[in-house]
Amino acid sequence: MFPAADEYDIDIQFSESDVEPLLSVTPDDVEAAPALTFSRNIFLPLTTACRYTCTYCTYYDVPGQASLMSPEQVRQQLQLGADAGCTEALFTFGDKPDARYTEIHDQLDEWGHDSIVDYLCEVCEMALEVGILPHSNPGDLEESEFERLREVNASMGVMLETTADVAAHSGNRRKTPGQRLNTIRAAGRASVPFTTGILVGIGEDWRDRAESLLAIRELHERYGHIQEVIVQNVVPNERSDYESPSLETMRRVVAMARVCLPEEISVQVPPNLAPARDLLDCGIDDLGGVSPVTDDYINPDYEWPALQELHDIADEAGVPLGERLPVYDRFLPDSPDASDDDWVWSSDRIRAALTADDEAGRRYRSLVDGW
């Protein structure tokens, strides 16, 4: 079905009758959400190293220049986030950075870690110790890596971006649709509440957008693990001249996502990149993770809106705005006292954090509907 999918034995099937209706979707076909949510996070770019060289990305640094946050730096940032009331620690880094960057590998080895995933487990535990739930975006992973990381992560994510084979992913080191689909499938098999999304404006066409959303839907129908889908517009930067998609394009894509995806999956736009005010009637119901203390290190030229601005956006739309945890309520049992069998989406370590009789645990529970 998709380039490189055969390599990973990914069988995703849908028919032309699934694609065609999505191509004609307009904002008139959806209704505005009755409420908006967001997560208060702190953004920690664990390393700027990445094995891929996507032409639109300013996040990665070349070998010899990439940074790696030290444990001391991570602790300081986490404490800053805890003091600001953050409930989500967004750990992000490029794909398999220690496989390409000798200096990163050597530094990890000096700190006693076999891999960046090993180090990620340590810093996620740090986050839990200060009262913040980890949500990691570590790029392409295997199922065994998800199984390990789910022990210390409330949720995880990776952007599908597109199922199309686009020039934006060109170069000797390139990500493929098959790799991304394999990662999303692996997260489902490991029972990880998951965030993914599409990137609009990197050379894909309307059919590609529809097929990307359908691929996400099919994987969710198998595993039930997708909690939100981000519709993210590409933005111009110092490495690329991709033009941001027009407002009309974004409105159509957001509406397409809302029509395509099951109701339980939230549709999100990043409010620092997309004109959220102009997309509210297209079906978005979430504004993503917004940090009161750190930058958006993926898009450093685009500041997070102040939290008050999020409230203003919701007020203008006449809908309530609610803060949420990085793991959505539907992945949690009806009560913190639920039986072991009901905690299927959370590890023992995450369950302990959510039910702890301390300030952090009480704050978590205050954000869960019904708790």
Disulfide bonds with the S-S distance in Angstrom:
none
